Amino acid sequence: MSTEHTASAPAAPPWRLALGHSYRRGRKFLWFLLLNILPLYLASDLLVASGALAKVSGFLAPVMGLWGLPPEAAAVLVAGMLVNLYAATAVAAPLALSWQQISVLGLILGIAHSLVMEAVVVRQLTPRYHALTLLRIVLGLAAGWLLALALC
Amino acid sequence: MLGQLIAMLPGAALKGLVLCAELALVVLPLIVGYEMAKAYGVFERPWSRLRPALAFIGLGPGALVPLLAGVFLGLLYGAGILVSVSREQGLASSERLALAVFLVTCHAVVEDTAIFVLLGGSAFWILAPRLVLALGLTTWLARRGKGRKPLTGEDNGHA
């Protein structure tokens, strides 16, 4: 019986490596939820319940009305576009939104989210990443507007 | 007012934890699925039947792996495969632009859609318009100003 593990030791099967990677990624994701998403949800819930968010965003009502959304949903768009979709969820959850409104938000943000972080990746593909980021915002808002017209 | 808000905290914390648990239940299985797909090279198969469709949107066979990685893994998670393979394959700049246009409109389709379905949104209305826009924009881009017939499957897509 050999006690030596040399280069001839068989490599771990792919599924085992995959599980190891998943475990590390999953753990990181859980910490992200607890340290970032939970506090953001709490803040959003308190701001919604206290009426502070409605007060601050009230002036946006005519604009957000174009997408059939309450003015508070502007905060969801900002969180999704600047941070990521999980942040958008945390802000959106305390708002009482209909399935149509969530679908509109999902479509806008599905096209235009994590704009800063993802522009870094897009830049590796094409030097026109500024134009593409603008395209995402315009396309997302336009698609969301059409969907709001269709659903509401 | 402040007292009321403090009294609300435990309830809000509980609801927040439920949201986090729901997100975890959706995303953790996806992570395992993605890692398995990566480990077994699902995104690196030739998938030759997709070639004519790729050519139609202005992409050569070399763009397939980055496209699949982006569409399923997403721009951030798939960035490793996306960027390194695009370099290795020496994609033409028109191909890289088409790839970027497709992917900024439509990527991480499973995860992004699932998050909003969790909140109560419609999977169809969130995903279908993105796919249609991505296909439409790249198809238009591939034909713009070229004044020539659409690329066929035999054509490798390089101008």
HADDOCK unambig.tbl for C-alpha pairs under 7 A between the chains (distance, minus, plus):
assign (segid A and resid 14 and name CA) (segid B and resid 39 and name CA) 5.46 0.50 0.50
assign (segid A and resid 14 and name CA) (segid B and resid 40 and name CA) 6.70 0.50 0.50
assign (segid A and resid 15 and name CA) (segid B and resid 36 and name CA) 6.24 0.50 0.50
assign (segid A and resid 15 and name CA) (segid B and resid 39 and name CA) 6.79 0.50 0.50
assign (segid A and resid 18 and name CA) (segid B and resid 35 and name CA) 5.03 0.50 0.50
assign (segid A and resid 18 and name CA) (segid B and resid 36 and name CA) 5.41 0.50 0.50
assign (segid A and resid 18 and name CA) (segid B and resid 39 and name CA) 5.92 0.50 0.50
assign (segid A and resid 19 and name CA) (segid B and resid 32 and name CA) 6.67 0.50 0.50
assign (segid A and resid 21 and name CA) (segid B and resid 35 and name CA) 6.88 0.50 0.50
assign (segid A and resid 22 and name CA) (segid B and resid 31 and name CA) 5.89 0.50 0.50
assign (segid A and resid 22 and name CA) (segid B and resid 32 and name CA) 5.25 0.50 0.50
assign (segid A and resid 22 and name CA) (segid B and resid 35 and name CA) 6.23 0.50 0.50
assign (segid A and resid 26 and name CA) (segid B and resid 28 and name CA) 5.92 0.50 0.50
assign (segid A and resid 26 and name CA) (segid B and resid 31 and name CA) 6.95 0.50 0.50
assign (segid A and resid 30 and name CA) (segid B and resid 24 and name CA) 6.89 0.50 0.50
assign (segid A and resid 33 and name CA) (segid B and resid 20 and name CA) 6.00 0.50 0.50
assign (segid A and resid 38 and name CA) (segid B and resid 16 and name CA) 5.56 0.50 0.50
assign (segid A and resid 38 and name CA) (segid B and resid 17 and name CA) 6.69 0.50 0.50
assign (segid A and resid 38 and name CA) (segid B and resid 20 and name CA) 6.87 0.50 0.50
assign (segid A and resid 41 and name CA) (segid B and resid 16 and name CA) 5.87 0.50 0.50
assign (segid A and resid 42 and name CA) (segid B and resid 12 and name CA) 6.08 0.50 0.50
assign (segid A and resid 42 and name CA) (segid B and resid 13 and name CA) 6.40 0.50 0.50
assign (segid A and resid 42 and name CA) (segid B and resid 16 and name CA) 6.61 0.50 0.50
assign (segid A and resid 45 and name CA) (segid B and resid 12 and name CA) 6.64 0.50 0.50
assign (segid A and resid 46 and name CA) (segid B and resid 5 and name CA) 6.75 0.50 0.50
assign (segid A and resid 93 and name CA) (segid B and resid 119 and name CA) 6.97 0.50 0.50
assign (segid A and resid 99 and name CA) (segid B and resid 120 and name CA) 5.33 0.50 0.50
assign (segid A and resid 99 and name CA) (segid B and resid 121 and name CA) 4.76 0.50 0.50
assign (segid A and resid 99 and name CA) (segid B and resid 122 and name CA) 6.79 0.50 0.50
assign (segid A and resid 100 and name CA) (segid B and resid 121 and name CA) 6.68 0.50 0.50
assign (segid A and resid 102 and name CA) (segid B and resid 116 and name CA) 6.86 0.50 0.50
assign (segid A and resid 102 and name CA) (segid B and resid 120 and name CA) 6.71 0.50 0.50
assign (segid A and resid 102 and name CA) (segid B and resid 121 and name CA) 4.96 0.50 0.50
assign (segid A and resid 103 and name CA) (segid B and resid 121 and name CA) 4.51 0.50 0.50
assign (segid A and resid 103 and name CA) (segid B and resid 122 and name CA) 5.59 0.50 0.50
assign (segid A and resid 103 and name CA) (segid B and resid 125 and name CA) 6.37 0.50 0.50
assign (segid A and resid 103 and name CA) (segid B and resid 126 and name CA) 5.74 0.50 0.50
assign (segid A and resid 106 and name CA) (segid B and resid 116 and name CA) 5.75 0.50 0.50
assign (segid A and resid 106 and name CA) (segid B and resid 126 and name CA) 5.68 0.50 0.50
assign (segid A and resid 107 and name CA) (segid B and resid 126 and name CA) 4.62 0.50 0.50
assign (segid A and resid 110 and name CA) (segid B and resid 112 and name CA) 6.27 0.50 0.50
assign (segid A and resid 111 and name CA) (segid B and resid 104 and name CA) 6.89 0.50 0.50
assign (segid A and resid 111 and name CA) (segid B and resid 105 and name CA) 5.06 0.50 0.50
assign (segid A and resid 111 and name CA) (segid B and resid 106 and name CA) 6.57 0.50 0.50
assign (segid A and resid 111 and name CA) (segid B and resid 130 and name CA) 6.79 0.50 0.50
assign (segid A and resid 118 and name CA) (segid B and resid 75 and name CA) 6.29 0.50 0.50
assign (segid A and resid 118 and name CA) (segid B and resid 76 and name CA) 6.42 0.50 0.50
assign (segid A and resid 121 and name CA) (segid B and resid 75 and name CA) 6.67 0.50 0.50
assign (segid A and resid 121 and name CA) (segid B and resid 79 and name CA) 6.45 0.50 0.50
assign (segid A and resid 122 and name CA) (segid B and resid 100 and name CA) 6.30 0.50 0.50
assign (segid A and resid 124 and name CA) (segid B and resid 83 and name CA) 6.51 0.50 0.50
assign (segid A and resid 125 and name CA) (segid B and resid 96 and name CA) 5.54 0.50 0.50
assign (segid A and resid 125 and name CA) (segid B and resid 97 and name CA) 6.93 0.50 0.50
assign (segid A and resid 125 and name CA) (segid B and resid 100 and name CA) 6.42 0.50 0.50
assign (segid A and resid 126 and name CA) (segid B and resid 96 and name CA) 6.32 0.50 0.50
assign (segid A and resid 126 and name CA) (segid B and resid 97 and name CA) 5.86 0.50 0.50
assign (segid A and resid 132 and name CA) (segid B and resid 101 and name CA) 6.99 0.50 0.50
assign (segid A and resid 136 and name CA) (segid B and resid 104 and name CA) 6.78 0.50 0.50
assign (segid A and resid 136 and name CA) (segid B and resid 105 and name CA) 6.55 0.50 0.50
